[in-house]
Amino acid sequence: MDTDCIAKALPRNISLEKTSHVSIKHMLDDILVQYDSELNAFLEHNKFAELQELKVFHENLKCNKLSNLTNSLELSGESPKLIEESKIELHSLLDQEFNDHEEGHKHHMNEIKSETDKFIRGCSKTHKLNLKKLINTCKSFEELKKFHDDSVSTFMKSFSTNGNPYPTSCNEHPRVSQKLLHKFEKVFEEISKQIDEQRLSYKETMNTAIVDYISQYQHEISLAEGRSKDMIGLHSQLLNKGKRELQKKYTMLKIPRCCHLILSEFEELLESKLKASYETLKIDNTPTQWINEAIVHYENIMKSKLSEAENLYQLKNYHIAAKDSAGELLIEKCSESKDEDGLLNTPWQLLVSQLELKVDLVFREFKDLFRRQDLGAQKIIDDTLQKAKEHYKNEMRIHFKNNKFIHPERLEELHNVACSYAVTRFVSDNSSSHIKETHISELLEHLYQDYKKKNDMNYNSKLSPSIGIDLGTTNCCVGVHIDGETIIVPDVPQGTRKITPSYVAFTFDEAGNSKISYGSVAKKQTHVNLENTIFDVKRIIGKPFNDKHLQKDMYMWPFTVVKGKQGQPMIQIEDTQNVKTHLYAPSSISALLLKRLRENVEAHLKLEKSSITQAVITVPAYFNNDQRQATVDAGIIAGFEKVDILTEPIAAAFAYKLHRSDKQAKKVLIYDLGGGTFDVAVMDVELGIEVLAIGGDTHLGGNDFDKELVMYCAKEFSEIHKVNAFKGEDSSIKPDRDAFRRRFTRLQKHCEKAKKQLSTASSTVVCIDAFFEGIDLNLTVTKKKFEELNDTYFQKTINIVHDTLEGIHLKKEDIDDVILVGGSTRIPRVCELIQKHFNGKALNYSVHADEAVAFGAARQAAILSGENARQNIDMLAVQDVSPMSLGTEILGGFMSTIIPKYTKIPTSLQDVYTTVRDNQTSVGIKIFQGENHIAEDNSFLGKFILSGLPEGLAGTEKFYIRMNLTSMGILRVSAVSKTDFSLNADIIITEESLRSSEKDVAELKEKVTTFGCCRLLSPNLSLFGLILIYYT
């Protein structure tokens, strides 16, 4: 058989059995070429064609080509059966070609739509900024409105003519213009609303200033003594003073002219109100003084009786008696006056009535004071603390508004002033004032420490941005918040593609120097550089070598994983040029990927190399302590000075929260199915994010679906051709074993491609030349078959969702949104099962399945590094939980839980334990993680010894075991004797027995940073020195 024909025909999937005649195969091939040419020509002249229009053209063109084929074959004298088979084959091939073109056209149209939407957002943002700038310069609101109308009209004319990416004949042309116009109008509505709100706020502030000054005026007038002439002069003096204070307040507010608030109007209002007050108060001062003396007399009586009153009824009786006494005093004053100068113009009966009204008002204050005392002194203290806290925050906010960084000495000075003022203002003159002063000082000191930390972060964030990294099993993604925008940085070698395959490949020259490739470049080397192309590291990192999942995966990987000296997995790299073997820790391989991602960001932002020193790296929520710690180690090895861990569901929730337009509280479920891990998290999302429950499987994802398809294809091939495609799987002969791995690596690559095609097609063909013993593999796989192969995995994710909700007693109906994250959520069957489980509820696709986690991590990185202060990022409070229980082994091998599952973190909990033997002076403490009652059936995290306990009977010596779990999920365990606190021991849980010295850490970090991880194994480093724990 002609191999050229095979090579040319196989990509178009032409069936050799159905088209055995060479001339017919060539004819089909020529027709396909003609079809491609005509369809491309149509798309070239109709770049914005609707999909329906494209399908109609395809159907017409297909009919034409089928007719031409029929005529040609009939003229050639072919049999009707062969003609019909050829037509069926051509029909199928044309549909396949059209599907490819249709997908490309869809992608093209989506890109145009995305760019157009981005352009519209940019235009509206620019227009909004222009309007904001004009608010302070426009003479009136009408002028601002005119600018808006003119600028929008001019821009829309230009956009319709030159800016609209769609031609006028396209239906999208008017829709895009209308959308842009709507955005502009919405922006102006927001600005108008903002101006109205400012106007009301300024007016309220000015009116408040007027009211405050009237009170001050009335006080000054009431204190004045003398004749009417003096009061008139004082009135005029106070009026002028009030106008000056009003003008000062008006100037300080910097009221924009477009708010239509004129100073003269407020001055006139003040003058009229002061005049009215003056008319009211210009009665003779002597009767007023008598009334004031009577009120003081009443207050003195009530103060002496307040502590004696047992209830409001008794307090009211005291009030009546005191009011009568005050009235008698006033009548006595009136009787003693001879009224020689006509001072008593008002009858004494009216003066008594005025006194009673004022006394009743004073009584209200005594009732309020009685109620507050009844609530207890603590409430008074709490109220005072809250007022002091608000005042302190307002004062500090003013200073941080325009200065993102304040010199530490100046900051301390500002703190002392604000603290002193708060204590002076809010501590009342009662017996508990010293207590409240102490509490206020302590509270403000805590706030001051927070501001100091924020100030330090603001200073550090000037140096370089922090980045967020989604370190995935199959793909990585990196984001950064810069210039007020969170962006996903493309992979440099891939152009605009924003995900980087999690692949690292090593090649060696004759001198033993290694060259390292990353991402897509490394992935393409898999078939030629089999043993030295590393992937799936996330399924190795933080696990012991004897892990059952790791052992199952190892036989499918083309590279070799061996057991290290301390029982850890090590990745073996072969230098065939120099017949040498190199061993790498999984953390070191991940470090290479992290370093590459950092370099991509630095290149994209044109920063100096290694200038980015902080990162937030995401991990599955169900990663255990060892896996989280190993991820931190990878970041440190990669050269980051500060590494924070964020769980992938929380990162996705960040993205969901930031893409929401409404602010309502919602219960959401994050369904994160990636290439190698699965997470489900239930959260409360409102102002912040509170994790309610977590579930998942760190060994479940798209890779498992690929492997099921690989096994199916290999078995089918073996049965059809009566061969053993698995030959060499367990062979001790290296060439046979390598041939098996190379064969299955090729098959896995094609099966991964087939899996993606089955997301949009009902069937596809897995086709590999010379797959085994020179025999080609050519199998048709249907979507239904793929779903049957992986139904167990799909159902397992649904069961985990069910168990997670059941664990916190939530119903499916309680979930408001189901968020899909991870590339594997594009599988239609997965979406169907989720939607079915939630009774047909619409799924939420608001976040990008591949980029959401990196987006959320980048925002968190910006917040942790202080970017929120510099770039006005909304800070979201995050409350995570412990995914699994943590405890220790006790007598009988049972698990004693100290930190239960779903405990909010960070947390610190302890329990009391005793010795189990007489005269026992030391205890071995083993730490486990999991839900099984038998300790050994859970994950072993570490152990340490508490020694030096005094001798005694079993059970008499007691000691505490305390567990501290950080917000990153890093665990510290300590033990201390209950009778002698000097007897203590502790451990930071890391990979068992794999700590290395700080010297080893620094040495390996230097090698990664300087030499790109070439020759990572130095003769001076021990084998297990590559597994790094970075703690001081």
N, C-alpha and C positions, 0 to 999 in steps of 0.2 A: 504494500500500500504506500502511496506517495506521502512522505512525511510533511511536505510543504502544504498539501491539502489539509492534512490534519491540523497543523499549526494555524492555518488560516481559517478553518471552519470551526474549530472548537470554541474560540471566543464567542461565536454567535450561536453556539449550542445546536448546530445542525446535526440531526440524527443520522449517523452513518448507515444504520440499518434501513432507514426509510428512504434514503436518497443515495443509493449505491452507485447510480450512474454518474460518471464523472462530469459529463456535460451539464446535467441537471444541477449538480452542485455549483458548478461555475455560473450557471444561469441565475441560481438563487443568490449567489454572492454578488453578481452584477446588479441584480434588482435591488438588493439591500443598499449597495453603494449609491445607486440612483435615488432611492428613497431618502437616504441620509442627506444627499445633496439638495434635493428639492425641499425637504423639511427645513434644512438649515437656511436655505434661501428665503423661505416663507418667514421664518423667525427673524432673519436679518432685516426684512422689510416691514415686519409687524412685531417689533420688540415688546409692545405693550398689549399684545393680543390676549383676550380673555381665554381661560382654559377651555370653555365650551367651544369657542371659535377654533381653537387649536385642535380639539377632538374632531370637530366636523371636517376640518381640512385633512386630518389623518384618515378618517373613514373614507373620504372621497379618493384620496391618494391610494389607500389600500385597495379599494375596489378596482381602481385603474390598473394597479400592478398585478392583482390577481387575474384580471381580464387579459392583460398582456401575456402573463405566464400560460394561461389556458390556451390562448391562440397559438403561442409558440410551440407548445407541446403537441397540440392537435396537428399543426403543420408538420411536426417531426414524426407523426405517426405513433406516438406513445399510447399505451393502453389506458383506458378510462380509469382503472384502479390506480395506476401510477400517477396519472394527472391529479386525481382526487387527493392522494397522499401528499403530493408536492404542494397542492394548494393549502392543505391543512398545515403543512410545515411552514410555508411562507407566511400564512396568516399568523401563526404563533411568533415567528421571528419578527415580523413587522410590529406586532403588539409589544414585544420586548424592547425593540428599538425605540418605539414611541414612549414607553414608560421611562426610559432613560432621558429622552428629550423633555418629557413632561416634568420630571423631577428637576432637571436643570432650569427649566423655565420658571417653575415655582420658586426655586431658590433665587433666581434673578429678580423676580417680582417682589419677593420678601425682602431682599436686600434693598431694593429701591424704596419700599415702604418704610423699612427701618431707618434708612438714611433720611427720608423725608420727615418722619416723625422726629428724628433727632434735630433736623434743621428747624422744624416748627418750634420745638422746645427752646432751641437756642434763640430764635427770633423773639419769642414771647419773653424770655429771660432778659434779653437786651432791652426790649421795650420797657419792661418793668423797671430796670435800672435807670433808664433815661427819665421815666416819669418820677422816680424817687428823687433824682437829682434836681428836677425842676420844682419840686414841692416847696423848697425853701427860697426859690428865686422868682417864681410866678407872682404877679401882683394880685391875681384872683383865680378862683376855681375855673371861671369861664376861659381864662387864658390857657390853663392847663388842659381843659377839654378841647379847645381849638387846636392846641399842639397835637393832642392825641388823634383827633379826627384828620388833620392834615397829613401827619406822618403815616398813619395807617392807610389813608387813601392813596398817597404817593407810592408807598411800598407795595400795596396790593396791585396797582397798575403795573409796576415793574415786575412783580412776581408772576402775574398772569401772563405777561409777554415773554419774559426771559427766565424766570426762576422756577416755574412749575415743571417738575421733571416729566410729567405726563403730557402727551400731545392733546390738543383741544378736541380731537376726535375720540379720545379715551374717556370712559365714564368716570375715571378717578380724577380727571382734571378739575371739574367743578367741586367735587367733594373735598379735595385737598385745599383748594382756595377757601372754601367755606369753613373748613376746620381751622385754617390759619386765622381767618377773620374772627372766628369764635374765640380763639385763644387770646387775640388782642383785646377783644371786648371784655373777656373774663379778667384779664390783667387790669384793665381800667376800672372794672367794678371793684376789684380788690383794693386798688389804690384809693378809689372814692370812699370805700368803706373805711379804709385806714384814716383818711382825712377827717371823716365824720367822727370817728372814734377819738382822734386827736383833739378835734374841736370840742367835743363834749368833755374830754379829760381836762383840757386847758380851762374851759369855762368853769368846770366844777372846782378846779384848783383856785381860780381867782375868786369865785364866790365864797369858798371856804376861808380864804384870806380876809375877805370883807367881814364875814361872820366873826372870825377870831378877833379882828380889830375892833369891831363893835363891842365885844365883851370887854376888851381892854379899855375902850373909851368909857363905857358905863362905870367901870371900876374907878377910873381916874376922876370922873365927874362926881361920883358919890362920895369920894374922899375930900372933895373941895369944900372949903368953908369960906364964909364971907358973903358978900352981897352979890346981887344978880349981875352987876357989872363985871366982877371977877369971873363969874361962870361963863359969861359971853366971851371974854378974852381967852379963857381956857378952852372953850369949845372951838374957837377959831384956830387956836394953836394946835389942838389935837386933830382937827380936820386936815390942816396942812401936813402934819406928820403922817396921817393915814394915807394921804395922796402920795407922799414920797415913798412910803413902804409899798404901796400898790404898784407904783412905777418900777420900783426895784424888783418886785416879784415878776412883773410883766417882762422886764428885760431879761431876767434870769431864765425864764421859760423859753425864750427865743421862739415865740409863736410864729409860724409861717403865715405870710399874708393871705394865702389862699384859704385859711381857716375863718376869715371874716370876723375876727375878734379885735375890736378897736379899744385902746386904752381909755379914751375919753368916756366911753359908755360905762366902763366900770367905775371911773371916777365920779360920774354923775350918780350912779347907783349908790356909791359909798356916801356921797354928800347928802342925798335924800334920806338915807337910813340914819345917818348921824343926826340930821336935823330932827327927825321924828323922835329919836332917843332923847335928844336935848329937850324937846318940848315936854316929854314925859317926865324927865328927871329934874326940871327946873323949879319944882315946888321947893318950899323951904326945907332946909336940911335938918332942922331940929326934930320934927316928928319922925323923920326917917331914922335918925340916930336912936330915938326912943324905941322904935320897932326893932332895930338891930340889937340893942341891949336886951330886949325881951327875948329875942331868938337865941342869943348867947345863953341867957338864963335857962331857956328850955333845953338847949343842947347839953348843958352841964348836968341837969337833972337826968336826962336820958342816958348819958354816958355812965352815970353812977348806977343806973338801974339795968343797963343792958346785960351785965353778967348775971344778974339775979333772975331775969326772965327765963322761964322754963319752956314757954311756947309763945306763939304769936298772939294768942288771946290775952295772956298776961302782959305781953309787951304793949298791946293796944291800951290796956287799962292804965299802964304807966304813962302812956302818951297823953291820954285824956287829962290825967292829973297834972302833968307838966304843962300842958297847954293852958289849963285854968290858972296855974301859978304865973305863967308868962303874961296872961291877960290882966291879972290883978296888978302886976308890976307896971304894965303900960298905963292902966287907969290911974295908978298912983302918980306916975310921972305927969300925966295930963292935969291932975288935981293940984299938984304942987306948982304948976306953971300959972303965973298971973296974966300972961298974954298981953303984956303992956305994949309991946310993939306990933301986935297983930300977927304974931307968929303962927298961932293955931288957927289957920284958915279952914282946916278940915275938921269936921265934928269928930269927937273921940270915938263915937260908935263906928264910924267908917274906918278909923285907924285900927280898932280891934278886929274888924272884919279882914282888913289887909293882913294883920298879924296871923290870924287863923289860917288864911290861905297859904302863907309862907311856911308856917309851922307844919301844915299837912304835907307840903313838899319835902321838908326836911325829914319828916317821919318815914317817907319812902326810902330815904337813904339808910335810916336806921334798920328798916325791915330787910333791905338788901344785905346790910352788914351782918344782921342776925342770921340770915340764911347762909351766908358764906362761912360764918363761924361754925354753923351747924354741920357744914360739909367737912370741916376739919382743916387743920393747918396745912396738911399735905397738898390739898388742892390749891391753896393760896401760893404755896411754893411752886407747884407745877405751872400755874398761870404766869407767875413772875419769870420762871425759867424760859417759858415759851416766848414771852415778850422780849426778854433779853436776847434770846437766840435770834429772833427775827430782826431786831435792831442791829445786832452784830453782823448778820449776813448782809443786810442792806448797806451798811457802812463799807464792808469789805468788797461788795459787788461794785460799788462806785469806783473804788480804786483799781479793780481788775478790769473795768469796762474798757479803758483805753490803754492799759498797760498789762500785757500778757505776762510780763516778767517784772517783778519788783525786787530791788536789792534786799537781801535778807535783813540787814540792819533797819532799813526803812520799813520793811514788812513788820518787824517786831515792834517798832515804834507805833505804827498804825494800830497794831493789836492792843498795845498797852493803853492807847488813848480810847479806843472803842470799848475796851473792857472796863476801864475806869468810869467812863460815862454811863455804861449800862448798870454798873453797880450803884452809882450815885442816883440814877434816875429810877430804878425799879425796886430798890430795897426800901421797904416802908419802915416807919419808926415804931415798930412793935417789938415784942419780946423775942420773936424768932428771926429778927433781921440778920443776926450774925450767921444763922444757919443758911438763909437764902443767899447771903453774900458768898459764903463758902461754896455753895452749890453752883452759883453763877460763875464764879472763878474757874471751878473745875470744868464746867460745861464749855465755857469759851476757850479754855486751854485745849480741849479736844478738837474743837472747831479750828483753832489756830494751827494745830498739827496737820489737819487735812489741807488747809490752805498752803502750808509750807510744802507739803508733798506735791500739791497741784502746781505750785510755783516752780519747784525743782523740775517737774515733768515738762513744764512749759519751756524752761531753759534748755533741757536736754533735747526736746523735740525740734529746736531750731537747727540742730546739727544735721539730721537726716530723718526721712520718714520711716515709719515702721510698716512692715508688710504682713499680709495674711496669706497663709499657704494651705491649700487643700492637698495634703499628701496622700493621694489615692493609691489603690492597689494596681489599677491599670493605667490611670491617667492622673496627672497633677495639674494644678491651676493656682495662679498667684495673683493677688490683687493689692492695690495700694490706694490710700486716700490722699489725694494731692490737689491743691488749688480748689478746694471745696467740692471735689467730685471723686467718687470711688470708681476706679477703672480696673478692668481685668487686663493684665499685661500679656500681649501675644508672645508666643515662643519665637525667638529670633530666627532660627533656621527655617521655621515653618511659615514665615510671613505674617499673615493675619490670623492664623489659627491660634485660639486662646487656650487650648489644652495641650499638655505635654505628656506623651506616653511615658510611663514609669519604667523606663528601660535604661540600663547602663551597659556599655560594651567596652571590652579591653582588647587592644592589639599590642603586640610587642615587636620591636626591631631586633636586629642581631646583637646590639649592645645591651639588650635587656631593658631598654627604656619603654615605658608604656604610654600608649595614646588612648585617651578615654573619649568615647562618644556618648551622647545623651539623646533621650527622647526619640523622635521619629527616625533620626539618623541611626541610632543604635538599634531600633526595632527592625529596620530594613536589613541589618546584618545577621539577623537570626539564622537564616539558612546557610550562610557562608562562615559565620563565626559562632558556631553552635554552642560550644562549651563555655565561652567567655562573654556571652550576652545574658545579662542578669535582669530578671523581672520578678513580679509577685513578691517583692521583699516585705511588703506589709503583712504578708501571711507567714513571715518567718520572724520578724522583729519581736523581741520580748518573750519568745517562747523557748522552752527547753527542747533539746534535740529529740527527746522521746515523746513529744506531743503527738497524739494519734492523728490529728489532722495534718500536721507537718509530714509525718511518715507517709500518709496517703498521697500527698501532693508530690513528694520527692521523685517518685518513679515516673512522673509525667514531665518533669523539668529536664531540659537538655543540659543544664549546668549541674554541677555536683555540690551537694551539701554534706559536710562531714561533721563528726562529733568533736567538739573542742575538749581541752583538758579538764574544764570545769563542767562539762555536760551541756555546753551551749552549742547551738548550730553555728557552723562556720562555712562560708561560701568559698569554694575552691576554684582558683583561676589558674589555667594552664598556659605557661610560656613555652610553646613547642619549639621556638627558635633556639632557646637556651636550655631546654629540658629542665625547667624549674616549675615549682608549684608555689603559688601564693595563696594565703588564707585571709579572708576579709570577714569582719563582723557585719551582720545586717545593718547595725547602726551606721557603720562607715559607708555602706552603699547608699543608704538613705541620705547621709550627709552630702554625698556627691550630687544627688538630685537637688537637695535644698540649696547647695552652693550655686548650682546652675540656675535655679529659679531666681535667686538673689541677683546674680549677674545679669539676667534678662531685664529685671526691673532697673538696675543701675544703668544699663545700656539704653533702655527706653527713656529714662529720665535724664540721661546724660550726666550721671553722677560719677564720682571717682569710685574705683573698685574698692570693695570692702567698706564702703562708707555707711551701708545699712547694717546696723548692729542689733536691731530688735525685730522679733517676729512672733506672730501668733500662729501656731501650727495646729490644725484640727486633727482629731482622732475620733474613731467611732465611740459612741456613748458606752458601749459594752466592752471596750478595751479594759483589761484588768490593770492593776497597778504596775506590773512589770512592763507591759506594752506601752503604757503612758510614759514611764520613766525612760525607756529605751528611745522613745521619740524625742524627749527632751535632750537626751544624750546626743542624738543625731544632730539636733540643732546646734548644740555647743561645739561639736566636732566641725560642723560646717562653718564656724566662725562667728556665730551670733553671740553677743555678750549677754543678751537677755532673751529667754524663750518662755512664752506662756502657752499653755495648752487650752484649747477650746473644743468642746464636743461638737461633732458635725451637726446634730439636730439643732443645737442652740445657734450655731452659725447660720443655718438655713432659716431659723426663726427670726434672726436679725434681718436677713434679706426680705423675708415676708413682711415683717413689721415696717421696714423702711419703704416698701413698695405699696403699703396700704394708704388709701386716702382717708378712710374713716378712722375714728379713734375709739370705737366701741370695744368693750371687753369681749374677748372671744376665747373659747377653748378650741385649740387646734391640735391636730395630730400630724406629726412629721413622719412620712413614710420614705425612708432613705435607703434605696436599693442600688448599690454601686457595683463595681466590678468584682470586689472580693468580700465586702462586708454588708451587713444589713442592720439598720437601726430603726427603732420606732420610739417616738417620744410624745408624750401628752403634755401640753403646756397651757398655762393661762397667759394670754397676751393682752395687755392693756397699756398702761404707761411703761411697764417693764415686762420682763419675761420670767415666769416662774415655772420651773419644771415640776410636773406632778408625778410622772412615772416614766421609766425607761425600760425598754426591752430590746432584744436583738440577738444577732448571731455574728460573731467575728469571722466566721468561715462560711459565708453564704452570699453569693453574688453572681454576676455575669460570667465569671470564669467557670463556675460550676455548670452553668447552662451550656457553655462551649464544650466542656468535657463530656457531658452526656451525649451531645451531638457527635463528638469525635468517636466515642465508643460505639455508637450506633453505626456510623459510616464504616468504621474498621470491621465490625462484625458482618455487616451486609456485604462488604467487599470480599471478606474471607469466604462467606457462604457462596456467593455468586461464582467466584473464580477457583473455589476449592483449594485455597491456600491459607496460610496462617500469617495474617498481617501483624500479629503480636510477637513474631519471632524476634528473639534477642531481648525481650522485656526483662527477664531475670537472669540473663546470661552472665557468666563470669568472664567471658571473653570481651574485652573492651571494644574492638571494632564492631562486633555484633550489637552490643549494647548501645554504642554511639549511632549505629545505623537505625536502630529502633527509635531512639530519641529524635534523630533528624527527621525521620519519616513522620512521626506523630506531631512534631513541631510544625511541619508544613501543613499537615491536616488541620491542626488547631487554628492556624492562621486563616485557612479557607472556611472553616466552620464559623469562626467569629464573623467573617464577612457575610456568610449565609444567614446567620442569626439577625444581623442588621437588615438584610434584604427582606426577611420574612416579616419585618414590622410593617411593611407596606405592600408586600406581594403575597399571593396565596401559595406560591411554590417557588423554588429556586433549584439550581443545579450546583452540586459540589464537584468540581472537575480538576484533577491533578494528573499531569503527565508522568508516566513511568513511576507510579506511586510505590509499587513493590514488585521486585523481580521483572522489571520492564513492562508491567501491566498498568494501563491507565485506570484511574478511579474516576467514574462518571456516574453519580447518583443524583436522582431527583428527590428533594426533600420538601414535603409540604408543611404549611404552617400548622396544620392539625397534628402531624407527627411530632414536630418540635414541641408543641404544647403538651402532648402525651408524655414525651421523654422527661419533661421538667415539671410535670404537674405536682409531684411530691414537693419539690422546692417551692413552687408558687403557693401551694396550700400551707406549707410550713410558715411562710411570712404572714399569712392571714391568721394562723393559729397564734403566732406571737402577738399580733395586734389584739386579738381577742383576749389573750391572757393578760396583756398589759392593762387593758381597760378594766378587766375583771378584778385585777389586783388592787385597784383604787376605787372599786365600786362605782364605776361610771358606765352609763349605757351608751350605745352607739348614737342614740338620738341627742346626747349631750354635746357631741362634737359639732362645732360650727363650721370648721374648715378642715379638709384633708389636703395637706401639702405634699406634692410629689417631688422628690429630689433624687438625683442619681441617674446615670445613663440607662440603667436597666428598667427604669419606669416607663421607657418608651415602648416596651413590649406590650402589644395590645391585650394579651391575655391577663397580664398583671393588672392593668387598669380595669379590665372587666371584673376581675375577682374583688378588687378593692371596692369598686362601685356597688357591686352586688352585696358585699358584706355590710355596707352602710346604706342598704335599702334604696339604692338608686340615686344617692346623693351626688350632686355634681362635684367633680374633683377640682381642686384649685391648681391651675397651671401658671400662677402669677410670677413665679420665680423660675429662673433658668436652671434646668435640671443639672447641667454640667458646671455652671459658674456660681450658683447660689451660695455654696459653702465658702468658697474663696471670697466672695463679696462680703458675707457676714464677718469672716475672719479679718478682712482688711479694715472694716469699720471698727471692730473691737480693738485691733492693733492701734488704730489712730486714737481711740479713747484712752487706752492704757498708757500711751506715750505722751498724752497731753495734747494731741491734735484737736480734741474737742474744744479746748480753750482757744487755740489759735484759729481754727477754721469753723467754729460755731456748729460743731456736730452735736446732735441730740444725744445725750447720755441715756442709755437704757439700763435700768436696774435688772440684773440677772440673778436668779436664784436657782442654782443647780442642785441635784440630789445625787446621793451615792447609788450607783447602778446595782450593786450587790452588797450583801451583808459582809461584815468584817468581824473576825473574832479570833479566839485562841483555843487550842486543844486542851481539854481537861481530862481528869482520870476516867478511864474507860474508853478513851479515844473519841469522846464526843466533842461537838463544836459548841463553844460558849460564845454567843454573839454579843459584841460590845457596841458596834455601830450597825443598826438594822438597815435593811434595804430601804431605799427611798428616803433616807435621812437627809435633811437639807444641809448643804455644805457651803462654806467651811464649817467644821464642827469639831468639838473636843469632848469625848465621853470616856468614862472610866467605870471599872467594876472592881470589887474586892475579891481576892483569892487567898487560899491558905496552903500550907504545906500538907503533904499526904503521908509522910513517914516520920517516925520519931527521930529527933536530932538531925533533921534535914537542914543543911546550911546553905544550899543553893537550889535554884529552880531553873529549868530550861523552858523557855517560853517560845512556842511555835505559833506563827501567825498564818491564818487561812482566810480565803475569800470565797464566798459561795453560800448556797442555801441548804446544803445537805446537812443532816444532823450528825453524820459521821465525818469527823474532821478531814481524814485522808481522802475522802471523796470530793473535797473542794480543792481549789487552787492553793498550793503552798506558796507563801510569799517570802518567808524568812524566819529566822530564829535568833535568839540571844539569851544570855544567862545572867540572872541576878544572883550574886553570891555574897557571902559574908553574913548571912542571916544567923541570929543567935539560936543555939540548940534548944530543943523543947519538944513537948509531945506533939504528935501529928494533929494538925488543925488549929494549934494555938498561935503560931506565927502567921500574921496576915500581911498582905501587901496589895498595893493598887497596881492595876494595869490600865494605863491611859492611852487612848488612840486619838491622834490629831490628824484629821483629813483636810487637806487644803482645797481651795476652789479648783485647782488643776487636777485633783484626784491623787495627789502624792501623799503617802501615809507615813507618819512618824509614830512609833510605839515606844512608850517608856514604862518602866516599872520602878516602884519605890516602896521600901518597907514602911509599914504603918507605924511601927514603934520607933524606927530610927530613920529619919528622912535623909541622912547622909548616905544610906545604902540605896543606890539607884543604878539603873542601866537603861540604855535606850538604843534604838536602831531606826534608821531611815530606810524604809523598805525599798529595795532595788532588786535587780536580778540576782538571784541567789549566788553568793560567793563570788561575784564578778566585779567587785570594786577594784579600781586601780588608783594609783596615787595621783595627786595633782600634777606631779612632774610628767607622768605618762599622758595625762590629759593635755597638758600644754604642748608636749612634743608632737602628739598626733594631730592636734588642732593646727599647729604650725605647718605640718606637712600637707594637710589638706588645703590650707590657705595659700601656701607658697608654691607647691608643686602639683596642685590639682590631683592630689592623692596618688601620685606615681610612687611605687614602691612603698606602700603604706606600712609594710612590715619591716621595720628597722631591726638590725641584730640586737639593739639595746632594749627592744620591747618584747615582753613576754607574749605568748600566744593569746592568753586571756586578757592582756592589756588593751586589746582593741575594743572590748566591751566597756564603755566608759560611764562612770558615775561622777557627776560634777557637783559636789557639795563641799562646802568649807565647814 
